[in-house]
């Protein structure tokens, strides 16, 4: 059955890979600042999650699936992080997500069972140096998702994907040469850096009916980093 799937910030990286996987069988809408790289057959709506009201967009009356893609990777020693940096990361990663979900509630309720997919990071489960800000804001997403899933079950399914470092535009500064990629790959038990397709495959599964008995979960798609110690 064709579904209406809305991706917030899906014009590149993981979001674009999700859209590519879903566009053949579903009505995919991308709401983002940029319309670059939008594949044929996908509707694009201009939207800035930090500034715009989702209720002003021309969206279908029923939203079956929602993916919130905007995020930041702000890695610095804590002593170099200003309070404003924490506020900015929390605003993009968490508060904007909450505004989007709140604004879409009526359309999500019109679905038989809406599926919502959010993104966290492996660094919430595994403490890592220089991740204080991103871990705080992504940790808020995990807590929100579980409480929200409980409150809206069985009408909504809400799940979180917690990747390790993924080879995407957002992580380009950390993976901009072969030496860095090799070093990062060695940190993972599966000895590779994740791809956007790795993450998109899990997101597509959670949006489709094959996952209809799954909600309130945080999935580590992280090459084994969060649970295995093989070094």
Buried (B, 14 or more C-beta within 10 A) or exposed (E): EEBBBBBBBBBBBBBBBBBBBBBEEBBBBBBBBEEEEBEEEBBBBEBEBEEBEBEEBEBEEBBBBBBBBBBBBBBEEEEEBEEEBBEBBBBBBBBBBBBBBEBBEEBBEBBEBBBBBBBBBBBBBBEBEBBBBBBBBBBBBBEBBBEBBEEBEEEBBBBBBBBBBBBBEBBEEBBEEEEBBEEBBEEBBBEBBBBBBBBBBBBBBBBBEEBEEBBBBBBBBBBBBBEEEEE
